[in-house]
Amino acid sequence: MNDKMREMTLVPKIDDGNVITTLETISKPLETFVKENNLPTTNVLATNEEKVKLFNNFASSIETLPKEIRQESDYLTKFIVAGAVGLFDGALNYLWDEIIRTLRNKIVSYDLKYFYSIAEQVNSQYKKLEDESDLQYISDHDLLQSLNRMKILDNYAFTTLSNMNYMRNHASAAHPNVNELTGIKLASLLEDGIKYAITLEPDASSIAIKQLFDNIRTKEIPEEDFDEICKDLSKIPEERLDDFVVSIFGLYCDQKSDDTIRKNILEISKRIWDIITENTKYKIGSKYGYYRNNASVEQKELVNYYLETVGGLKYKDNDSIVADLLDKLSQLKSVHFQMNNFYNEYAYARDIEASLPKASIPSTIRNDFVKTICLCYAGNGNGYKEGVDEDAVVLYEKMIDKFTNSEIKAFILLFRDTEFVIDFEKTKVKKRIKNLCEKLKEKTSNNDLLEGLEIIQNSSNIKNISLQSDYTRVEDKINKSNI
């Protein structure tokens, strides 16, 4: 090996001096070529100092990745080569593409039908998706949100990957940007991607839910097993149980389902109906009016029989407005988390505002309505102005003006919702949330609600306010109240 080749040899860990020499050998001819063609390199290519940090942290970042997986990891080669020439934004893009590809493969191997049943609850536009090729139509944020609701991603993993998605959208080669990625940050993102996505495996409870969903579809469950099944279901978290019930209800209404599947679903549903949330009961009841309005006679009658069997006829909604509003709210929330939301939210906000009853916000959609409208009003903190769709803000303010004590209560109780608070550490978002609290204080005279709004306004860490003792104290009071 001659001296020149020896200088260009990269090994897992070497001292900064050798790394700098090697990277300069690689980078200088390229930079010279670019400059000779009168093209910029400043703020385009990372400095050698930052590339050294990436290379010196690379080995430790991938140490949890088994060697057999590394040998098939084309993205790692693209990642490190892009890093070597200083294209950190391109490296991040390669990493994110691999994360999404890997998560899609895990969905297929887990249970694609069950995933789609959850994704449809995140955004109603996904209701017609069926096979593996349709996964491309689900936005990255909605994919992460669906996996979080399935608890394949826990809250920490969801937040970590959501933040990476933000970086990908605003600091990668995927879109024009002025954000700077450092070598250490890029290595850290690689480590997070490997830990929370690429080597991710479903936990025991996720596998159990998958097996139950599969058994409902493929087997006639013995009568004596239902009590034990429902006893186990009663132990899972509230949100997860709600999602499961809505999923099997969707399967129950599916025209492809046979009598055995529907019997399995009815036997389970009637045993757990009393422990699911009121919000979920109203969502299910709203489907009666939806199918009635769309002249889907068979499905309308199925909903009626379901509600009669589980003891939920009082939740039957003869109008289609609730189901329609739920669809529109889910679509607006999905658009909010996508690129170009500053220009795309208005049309959805306009449709929601036009569909609202003049008297009041329907109680059946209150939580979804308050979460979505306040989330969009607060914005994501990006952009050079307020971080919101400025055309839509007028509509959000008009809808917020309809808030009564019940909606203000729902707002205060939202701060445990991981998705709701995801951008609340950003200066613009915090300012808008505090301004919203001030507006809401003018709309109530309830002391507990006023105290809750005051605590949120005065908090220096709104994103993690659910960990503060003063918030949990007033939260408990509001929860127990008859507001």
Secondary structure, 3 states (H helix, E strand, C coil): CCHHHHHCCCCCCCCHHHHHHHHHHHHHHHHHHHHHCCCCCCCCCCCHHHHHHHHHHHHHHCCCCCHHHHCCCHHHHHHHHHHHCCCHHHHHHHHHHHHHHHHHHHHHHHHHHHHHHHHHHHCHHHCCCCCHHHHHHCCHHHHHHHHHHCCCCCHHHHHHHHHHHHHHHHHCCCCCCCCCCCHHHHHHHHHHHHHHHHCCCCCHHHHHHHHHHHHHHHCCCCHHHHHHHHHHHCCCCHHHHHHHHHHHHHHHHCCCCCHHHHHHHHHHHHHHHHHCCHHHHHHHHHHHHHHHHCCCHHHHHHHHHHHHHHCCHHHCCCCCHHHHHHHHHHHHHHHHCCCCHHHHHHHHHHHHHHHCCCCCCCHHHHHHHHHHHHHHHHCCCCCCCCCCCHHHHHHHHHHHCCCCHHHHHHHHHHHHCCCCCCCCCCHHHHHHHHHHHHHHHCCCCCHHHHHHHHHHHHCCCHHHHHHCHHHHHHHHHHHHCCC
